[in-house]
């Protein structure tokens, strides 16, 4: 399959960056000497110095940085080939603002964590059960924007105030073995809208080995193409989602491969949601080898009536869902949940393949509409 080969090729192309040693300083630096200096390894212990001097180093070590309140740890516009390493604990001061707390951009960038590191968003200071829908203004945590031919790997992140990783404008980005733990936000339902990976307007995003505990979508693909999510575990949230699609500048999703994932203790398992009365498209999407357990709302839900968490119940046809494969999706859900719910506008869902689907333990929906040939509800 095209998606699997793309994903495999992306992983095989990932490699460690080589770091040149810093040369001895010359009495009068020449242009060549300055270029050599940029090949050095720099260790920073405060955010201001790191953001100011980030282009002087080919390897940046962020060591035990306490980022001041209302400040972004700015790693944007890095030199091509830069490696950034988180060491010790990275923490953030409290302020009501939109963020982000961390921001990266550049080409051939490697972002990774050293052994024993941790990135703590201190989310409990903001959590009020409202998320991004009201209450305190909460900063998004991690912008992976305009990263090209780059890798994010082996990060340990916890307690995001609201959404964790926003991937936007990326091209050929690998996200490997990232742990995102917002389980502390479950207390009295404090955490809300803590999406793990939000993907938009990107081509070639390959997320593998993610371990997520949160209170919203484990994955939400709003637009983009050639995207995969494989070998992941998701708990506590809203499942693996395409969408919501519609109502943005870019409203097309294509060539998505979601394979070999486990979803537990979540509202939904497999989910596709398109926005009511919007335009766009969802095409060539595969969900395969998905294991579900303790799902509280829907095992599989595909609906074309989405309005910010409050579906209208009336599907519209402006965002067709075509060439969808749902294969080997299995598991048991809670008795109060619905096994499968499909709500399509007339003629707007077509060319579906549905095989080896066994979602049991819940109720059978009596409200499905316009279920395409090959699927079952």
N, C-alpha and C positions, 0 to 999 in steps of 0.2 A: 504494500500500500504506500502511496506517496508520502503520507504523513509520517509513518514509521521510519522510512528511509531518511527523510529530512531530519527527524529527531536524532536518529542514530548518527548521521553525519555530523550534526551539531556537537554531540557529545564527544565524538572522536577527534573533532578539531580543537577541543578545549585543551589548553596546556599551561604549564606554569611559566610565568614571566621571569626572564633572567635579569638580575640586578647588577649593574656595574659598580665597582667600588669607587668612592670619591677620590679624585686626584689631589695631589698636594697643591696648595694655593700658590699661584704665581704672583710675584711682586706687582706686576702690571698685567691684569687679566686680558688676554686676547680674546677674539671672538671664538676661537677654537676652545680655549680654556673655559669660557662661559658655557659652551655647549657640553663639555665634559662634566661640569658641575651639575648640570641638570640630570646627570646619570647617577646621582648620589642617593643614599637612603637617608630620609629625614624622620626623626621622631618628634612628635608634637604632643604636648600635655595641656594645651588650651586651644579653644576653638578659633580665636582670633588669629593666632599665629598660623594655624593650619590653613585657614582660608586665605590668608595674605600671601603665604609662601608656597602654596601648593604646586605652582608651576616650576619651582626650583629643584624638584626631586622626581626621580623616576619611581621610587618606592616611598610611600608615605605611611608611617606607623602612627596611628591615633591611640595614644596610651593613656588610659584612665582619665578621659576628658569629661569634665562636668560642664555641659553647654549652658550658658546663661539663659535665663528666661527670655522668651520673645526673640530668640536668635536661631538662625538656621546654621547648622554645621555645613558650610558651603563647599562642596567638592565638585562644582560645575566647571565646565570648560577646562578639564584637565588635559595635560599634554598627551598626545597619542602614546599608547603603551604603558601608561602609569598603572602601578599596583597600589591599592590602598588596603592596609591591614588594620583591623580593630584589635586592640590589645587591652586586657584588663576590662574594666567596666566603663561604659559610656552612658552618661545619665543626662537629664534635662531639667532645667528649672521650670517653675510653674508660671504661666501667664495665659490669660484667655486671648487667643489669637488663632489665625487659620493655619499657621505653619508654612512650610513643612519643617520638621525637626532636622531632617537630613536631606540633602539633595546632591545628585550626581549627574554628570553628563560627560561625554567624550567618546573617543574611538579607541578600540583595542584596550579597554579598561578592565582590570581585574579587581574585584572587591571581595575581600574574604576576612574570616575571623581567625585569630590565633587560638591555640589551645587554651581553654579555660576562660575565654572572653565572654562578655555579655553586653547586650544593648538594651537598656531599660528605659522605656518611655515614661515611667512614673504615672501611668494612666489613671490610677486611683484618685489623683488630685483633681481630675476632670470628670470622672464618671458620675453621671446623675440619672442614668436610665433614658436620656433623651438622644444621645448620640449626636448626629449632625442635623437632627430635626428640631432642635430647640435647646433650651437651658444654656449652660455655659458654652462659649465659643471654644471649640477644641481643635488643636492642630493635627493635621494629617502627619504621618510619621516619616515616610521614606519616599522621596521622588526618584524614580529611576527613569528619567526623561531624556530623550535624545541620546541614548546609549547605542552605539553601533559596534558590531563585532566584539561584544564584551561579555564578561562573565561575572555573576554574583554567586558566591559559593560559601558553604559552611558558616552561615551566620546564625547566631542564637539571639533571638529578639523576644522581648516580653512586654506586656502592659502598654500597648499603644493607646493613646487617648481616644482615637477614632480610627479610621481606615489606616491599614499598615502600608502596603507597597503599591504605589501608583506607577504603572508602567505605561508610558505614553511616548509616541514618536520614536520607538525603539526599532532597530533593525538588526536581526541576528543576535539576539540576547539570550544567553543561557543562565538560568537560575537553578542552582544545584544544591540540594541538601540544606535548605533553609528551614529552621525551626522558628515558629511564631506561636508563642504561648500567652494567650490572654484569658486563661481559665480563672484567674483571680477576679475578673470582671463579672463572673457568674453570681457573685454574692448579691443577693437582693436584686438581681437583674440590673446591675449597675452599668455594665458594659453594653454598648449598642452601636450599630453601624461599624463594627470593627472588621470590615472586609479584609481578607488576607492579601489577595492579589487581584487588583483591578487593572485590566488590560484594555487600552484604547489606541486606535490609529497607529498600530505597529505591524511590522511584517517580520516573521521569524522570531517567535518567542517560545522558548523550550524550557518548561519548568519541570524538574524531576526531583523526586525524593523529598518533597515538602512534608513537614509534620506540623499540622495546624490545629490549634484549639482556640476558637473565637466565638463571636456572637452574630455573625452575618455570613455572607457568601465566602466560602473557602476560595473559590475562583469566580470571578465575574468578567466575562469577555464582552465588552460593549461595542467594540469595532476592531477590525484588523484581519489579517490573514496569515496562514501557515503558523498555527499556534498549537502547542501540545502541552498536556499536563499528565504526567505519568508517574507511577510508583509512589503516589502520595497517600497520606492519611489525613482525614478531616473529622473534627469532633466539635460539637457544641453549636454549630452554626446553621447555615441555610442551604448547604450543599454545593454541588459543582454546577455553576450557572453559565449559560449563554444569555447575556443581557443584564439589565433590560436594554433592548435594542430599539432605538428611535428617539427623536427629540434632541439629538446632538448635531454637531457639524458633520460628523462621520457616522453613518448608520448602517454599515455593511460588515457582516462577519462571514468569513469563508475559510475553508480548509483547516478545520479544527479536529484534533485527535486527542481524546481523553481516554486513557487506557490504564488498566491495572491499578485501581485506586480503591481505598476503603473509606466508607462514610459511616460514622456512628454517632449516636446521641445528638442527632441534628433534626431540624424541622423537615428538610427535604433531602432527597438523594440526587437524582438527575433532574435538572431544571432548565427550561428554556422559557424566557419571558420577553414578549415584544410589547411595545407601548401602544396603548389604545389610540387610534386615529392618527398614527404616525406613519412615516415612510422609511424604507430601508430594505435589507434582505439578510437572511440567514441561509447559507448553503454549504453543502459538503461538510457535514459535522458527523463525527463518529464518537459514540460512547461505547466502550467495550471493556469487558471484564471488570465490572464495578460491583463491589460487595457492600450490601447495606445491613445495618443493624440498629435497632431502637430508633427508628425514624418516627417522628411524632405527627407529621402533617401529610406529606405526600412522598411515596416512594419514587414515582416518576411524575413530573408535572410539566406540561407544555401548554402555554396559554398565550393568546393574542389580545389580551384585554388589560394589560398591566398599567396601573396608575399609582406609582410610589407606595407599593405595599397594600393598596386597596383596590383589587381588581373590580372592574365594572360589571363583569358577568356577561358582557356583550362583546364578542370578538370583532376585530376589524381586519381588513385584508391588505393593508399598506406595507406590511413587513412579511412577505411570504417566507415560509420555512420549507426548503426543498433539499432533496438528496440527504436525508437524515438516516443514519444507521444507529440503531440501539441493539447491542448484541451482548449476550451473557451478562445481563444485569440481574442480580439475584440477592435474596436475603429476606428477612422477616422484619415487619414494621409493627408498631404498636396497634392494638385493637381499635383504637379510636381514630387512627389515621386512614388515609385512602391509598390503595395500592397504586393505581394509575389514574391520572386525570388529564384529558386532552380536550382543549377548547380552541378550535380553529375557526376562522372565517371561511365561508364557502369558497372552495377552490384554492385557498391560499396555503394549504399544506399538501405536498405531493412528493412522489418518488421516495417513499420511506421504505427502509428495510428493518424488520423487527424480528429478531430470532433469539431463541434461548433466553427469553425474559421470564423470570420467575420471582415475582414480588408477592409475598404472602403475609398473612396475619392481620391485615387491615380490612377495610370495607371496599366494596366495588362501587365506583361512582355511577350515578344515574344521570349525571348532568353533562357528560361528554357530548361534544358537537363536532360534526364534520371530520370524523376520524378517517384519515386516508387509508386506502387499500394497503393491506400488509401489516398495519398496526392493530393493536387491540386495547380496549379500554374496559 
